[in-house]
């Protein structure tokens, strides 16, 4: 959210919105908050704001970001292929995962790169294709309404091959429960995990 505030200040809107306003956009594509804050801007202007955000976001270096306790251990122990399916761009997502030592636990890093963002299911479909995975063999974990809508949209496209959905506020408490559940299945085949939306492997302070 600090990066958004810097973009607003650089474009003549310092203190235009506060934390309570921005928190409602967690999990949404950047086009959503910028479009609401700058209702008179066209697509090209919104794209420029997003470009500025991505430069600032990486330059901030996540100085106030921490990994939730237990996440590294859970990812290391969780069987099956894993991918992100986030509203961030793939390069930004990869940079975050690399910085916090999480990248090695993912078989694929998928962001929203030039196609419709959630609640459209495109990022999920792209992640599934990259994994070579069947939807019925996957579990999608999301932490926002947009995640669930995207998952439902994909499921509506092919009701014969449902994608199992799970919404959580944070990944930390959820992953150990997934590990316990999978280890309780004798002879269970590891299944791919599509990790959706703004990854809550890290907490933003």
HUMO-V351150 format. One record per backbone hydrogen bond with DSSP energy under -1.0 kcal/mol. NH is the residue of the N-H (numbers start at 1). CO is the residue of the C=O. Records with the same first field share a line. If there is no record, write none. Layout:
NH: CO, CO
This chain:
5: 1
6: 2
7: 3
8: 4
9: 5
10: 6
12: 9
13: 8
16: 13
22: 18
23: 19
25: 22
26: 23
28: 25
32: 29
34: 30
35: 31
36: 32
37: 33
38: 34
41: 38
46: 42
47: 43
48: 44
49: 45
50: 46
51: 47
52: 48
53: 49
54: 50
55: 51
56: 52
57: 53
58: 54
59: 55
60: 56
61: 58
65: 62
66: 203
68: 201
71: 68
74: 70
75: 71
76: 72
77: 73
78: 74
83: 193
84: 108
85: 195
86: 110
93: 89
94: 90
95: 91
96: 92
97: 93
98: 94
99: 95
100: 96
101: 98
102: 97
103: 97
105: 102
106: 103
107: 82
108: 82
112: 88
113: 111
120: 117
125: 121
126: 122
127: 123
128: 124
129: 125
130: 126
131: 127
132: 128
133: 128
137: 134
138: 135
139: 192
140: 164
141: 194
142: 166
148: 144
149: 145
150: 146
151: 147
152: 148
153: 149
154: 150
155: 151
156: 152
157: 153
161: 158
164: 138
166: 140
168: 142
175: 171
178: 174
179: 175
180: 176
181: 177
182: 178
183: 179
184: 180
185: 182
188: 185
193: 81
194: 139
195: 83
196: 141
197: 85
203: 66
205: 64
